[in-house]
Amino acid sequence: MKKRWTDADHVRRNTARSQEQVERSRRSHEKKRALRRQRSGKPSPRTVRRRNILPQIEVLAPTVFSLLDNPDATIHFLNRFRQILREHHVLVKLGHINRLGPEAIAAFLATMKHPNVADSRVAGDYPQDGTLRQILEGSGFFDHVRGGTPHSSSLGTGKMYRIEQNRMVIARIAMELSVFAMSQLHGVAAKHGPSYSLLMETMANTFDHASLNSLEKQEWWASVYFDRILQRACFTFIDQGIGIMRSYPFLQRLKHFPMAFHDAGEKLQRLLLGQIPSRTKERHRGRGLPKAYQAWESGRVKNLVVIANNAYANAQKQEFKELSVSFDGTIVYWEI
């Protein structure tokens, strides 16, 4: 009796152990399949189900869709758009707008492609104004959006790049954008030195200000749009990190500044003028935005605009102010 009981108990334990091993093997295979899907870019069944059940919300873009002429309303739209995208599909209404800037298109695309909103779908209509539609089609926007068919634009043409690197500035992207601008302006495939330098400086600047952890993976967008009517090239750089005004290095630099600031606009103005020194006192540090302002002062670039969190600076208008809303990151715009 004792032996039969022992044998039965042993069989029961072996059966349970075998079932556990089978279940562990099944979970392991599922994890491996999910990893392969992730590496191949194919969404998991759970992601597909989530996409199918998300509701869709309509969002209206501001009538003046421009970070240069209407920064508060445009940033408010981008912030709301990004917030809704986290839990909903979005239908963006552009038909009613009467002004559209290439820098706003770049910021719109960067927000749409933000890593935190990867599970949501975005759809939209075209501006009813034919001129604005051509600006959208020629900007390079449809090189990154599925479902849209770009048409030839007689008003302008552009390029947009999404760059993800870890502690690395890619000179090739800066070179391609500056050469593209010169080829459109003068028909010569030559580098535009000031724009190349500014792109390199602004990209390098992200590693100082974009995240609390300097080793964290960085992401930014860089674009250029050539306006054939006005014969000008418009550069836009977008960093969606923590932003200069809230970055630890900048806050440490402010501790060494002897005066109090009236608002965020004055902080950005002082930074552009090079009056807020690097906390290390090294001459080569903290030169990114001051160098951009010097390039504008010398006439090497035109219409410099910088947005850093809730601070706004327009060098051409000598306008430095605090915005009513804050952008999560930094935007630098200039023309040649």
N, C-alpha and C positions, 0 to 999 in steps of 0.2 A: 504493500500500500504506500509506504513511504517513498519507494523508488518511483512508482507510477506518479505520485504527486510531484516529486522533484522533476521528473521528465516533463510533465505537463507545464510546470512553472517555467522551466527552461525554454520550452517551445514558445510559450506566451511572451517571454522576454525577448527572444529572438525575433518573433513576429513584430513586436512593437519597435524594436531597434531597426528592423528592415523598413518598416513603414516610415520611420523618422528619416532614415537615409534617403528613401525615395523622395520624400517631401523636400529635404534639404537640396537634393540634386535638382528638383524641379525649380526651386527658387533660384538656384545658381544659374540655371539655363535662362530663366526669365531675365535676370540681371544682365547676363551677357548679351541677350538679344536687345535689351533696352540700350545698352552701351553702344552696340553696333548701329542701332537706329540713330542714336544721338550723333555718332561720328559721321554717318552718311547724310545727315540732315533731314531724315524722314521722321515726322512727328510720331510720338507714341499713341497707342489707341486711347489712352486717358486724355492726352492733349487734344486729340481729334474730337472726343466726346465733349470736352469742356468748350472747345471752340463752337461746336454745334448748338450748345445750350445758352451761350452768352447772348443777352439781349443787345439790340442795336440802338444807339442814341444819335440823334442829329446834333451837330455842333456848327454854329455859324462863325465863320472867320470875320474879323473886323473889316469894316468897309474900306478903311485905309490899312492895308495889310503890309506894313513897313516898319522895321525896327528903327529906321532913320527918322521918319516923320511922325510915327505914332507908337513909340516904344512901350508905353504903359498898357495900352489895349492889346497890342500884339503879344507881349509877354504874358498878359493875363489869359489870352486865348491859348497860348502854348502850354501854360501850366494846367489849365482846365482840360485841355486835350489829353495831356499826358496822364492826368489823374483818372479820367474816364476810361482811358485805354487799359488800365490795369484790371478792370472788371467787366468791360463792355466792348462790343464791336462799335465802330464809329462811322457815321456818314458825315463827311465834312462838306459844308455848303460854301462854295466859292463863287456861285453865279452872280451874286449881288455886288461884289467888290468893285471899287473904281480906281484903286491904286494898288500896285503889287511890286515889291522890291525883291531883287535876287537874293539879298541877305535873308529876307523873311522866308523865301522858299527853302533855302539851305537849313534854316533853323527848324522849319516845319518838318522837313525830311529827317533831320537828326532826332527830333522828338518822336517821330513815327517809328524810327528804327532803334529806339532806346532798348537796351537789353531787358529792362524791367517790364516791357509791354509786348514780349515776343508772342504771346498766345492769342492776341486780339487781331481782328481784321479791320482794315481801314478802306473805305470807299469814298468817292467824292465826285462832284461835277466840275465842269470847266467854267471859268469866268465867261459871262455873256459878252463882255467887251472883247472884241477880236484882238486888239493890241495886247491886252493882258494875257489872253490865251496863248499868243505867240511867245510871250516872255516865259510863261510856264513851260511850254513845249521845248523851247530852246535852251533852258537853264541846265539841262542834264538830269532833271528830276526823274524822268521816265527811264533812265538807265538803272534805277534802283527800285522801281515799282512795277510789280507784275500787273498785267491786265490793261495797262494804259498803252496806247500806241502813239509814240511821238511823231509829230508831223514836221516837215521842214519849216523853219521859221526864218522870215526875211528880216526880222528885227534884231536877232542876236543868237549867239551860240555859247554854250558853256560846258564845264566839266565839274563833277563833284567826286570827291574821294572820301571814303570811310577808312580810317586808319586805326588799327589796333596793334599796339606793341607794348613791350615791357621794358622800360628804361632804354628806349632806342628811338632816335629821331631819324626819319627816313628822308635823306636829301633828294632821293629820286623824285618823290612826290612834289617837293618844292620846286625842283628843276622843271618838271613837266608842266606845272601850272604857270610858272613864269615864262617859259618858252612858248606855251600856247597863247598867252596874252600878247606877247611880242609878235608872234606870227600873224595874229588877227589884226593887230594895230598897224604893223609896218610891213607885213609880208616876209619877215626875216625870222628864221628859227634861232633866235638868240636869247640868252638869259637876261631878264630884267633884274639887275643886281639888287636894288632896294627891296623889291617884292620878295625875291629869293631869301634875302637876309631876314626880312620880317617874318616870313613863314617859318624859317628855321628857329628864330628867336621865340615865336609864339608856341611852336611845338615843344621846344625845350622848356618853356615856361610852365607847361602842364605838369612836368615832373616836380616842380617846386610848389605848385599850388593846387593841382587837380585833386589830390586825395590826401587823407590823413596819413596813410601808409605809403611811403615813397616807393615801395616795391610792388604796390598794387598795380594790376593791369590797367593801362591807360587807353582811352578811346577819344578820338576827336574827328572832326569833319573839316575839310578844306575844299574851297570851291573858287572858281573864277567864271565870270560871265562877261562876254563881250557884247556891248550895245552898239550895233551897227549904225543906228541913227545918230547917237551922240558921240560915237567914236571914242569910247572909253571902256576900259577893262575894270570890272568890279571884283575885288577879292574879299572873301569871307572866311574867317577861321572861327570854329565853334568848339569849345571845350565844355563837356557836360559833367565835369568833376565837381568838387566842392565849391569852387569859385575863389577868386583872389581875396575878396573882402572877408571871407570866413576861413581862410587857410591859416594854419598854425604859423608858417614862416612870416606871413604879412602881419599877423597879430603881434608876433614877437618884435617885428621892426617898429610897430607903432609905439612900443614901450620906450623906445629911444628918441621919440619925437617930442620936443619940448612943449609944443603948443596943443591946445584942444581943438577939435575939429567941429565945424558948424553942422555938417551932415556928411553922408556918404559921398556925395558929389565932390565935396572939397577934398576928401581923402584921395579919391581917384585923380583929381587935378594935381595934387601935390605929388602923387606917385608918377604921373606922366611928366611932370617938370623935373623929376629926379631929386626931389627935396626930401624924400623918405629913404634914407640910406639902408643898405643891406645890414642886417644884424651882425654879419661877420666883418663888416668894414672893408671887404675886399672889393677892389675897383671893378672887377669883371662880373660881380654878382649883381642881380637885380636890375639888369640893363634892358630887359625885354620891352616893356611898355615905354620907358623913357627914350629908347632908341627909335621906336615907332613915331613918337612925337617929334623927335629931332628930324626924322625923315620928312615929316609933314612940314615942319618949319623951314627946311631947306628947299622945299618944293619938289622933292624927289617922288613923293606920293601926294595925293589929294584927298580931301573929304574924309579924313580919319575919324572914325567913330568907335568908341569902346564902351561895352556894357559889361560890368562885373557885379554880379549879384544885383543889389538895388542901386547901384551907382551908374550914372550915364555921363558920357563925355563926348561932345561934338567939337572937334578942334576947329573946323571951318567957321562955325557960328560962335566959338568960344563959349559954349554952353556946358556947364558942369552942374548936375543936379542929382537929387535923390529921387528915385522912382517910387511910385506908390505900391509896386509889386516887385518881387525879387526873382531873378533868373538863376537857376541852379547851374552856375558855371560862368564862363567868360566868352564874349563875342567880340571879335576885332574885325573891322571893315575898313577898307581903303580902296582908292581908285587910282588908275594911272591913265 
